[in-house]
Amino acid sequence: MHSGSPLTHDCCQGNSDKAMAAARPIATEPKPESVWDLLSGTAGLRIYDIEGRGPLSRDAFADSLIAGELWNYVAHSGSQFSQLPVLATAH
């Protein structure tokens, strides 16, 4: 069994630059506003953060994603989501 990192394995020698490049964000990834436009604008879904705040406006969604404090969001089509209990989280 190999105990080193995957980048030091014989089959990966010389490929570490490719692996590191693959781990970096892609410059063409969608902007937060584009995600909101698709989910809320086109599909008609309401977007909430994982702590239950929302529905988020386009600007609030973009600001939240850019701040990077939360990674998970919920897109919901009905009003039932607002009746669910807010998740308790540690900050």
C-alpha positions, 0 to 999 in steps of 0.5 A: 500500500502506498503511504505518500500523497497521491501527487508523489505516487509513481504514476503521478510524477510530473503531473503535479502542476496539472493536479494543482491547476485542477484544484483551483477554481475555474475562471469561467465558473458561473457568477452568483448572479447567474445562478440566481437568475437561473434558479429564481428568475428562470425556474421560479424557485425561492432561494434560502440559505441553509440557516433558513433566511430568505427568500434571498434577493439577487443581491443578497444571494450574491453577497452571501456567496461572495462572503463565503460564510455559507456553502449550502442553499435551498431552492424551493418552489413553494411557501411550505419551506418558510414554515419549517423550523430554522436550523440552529447553527454555531457561529 
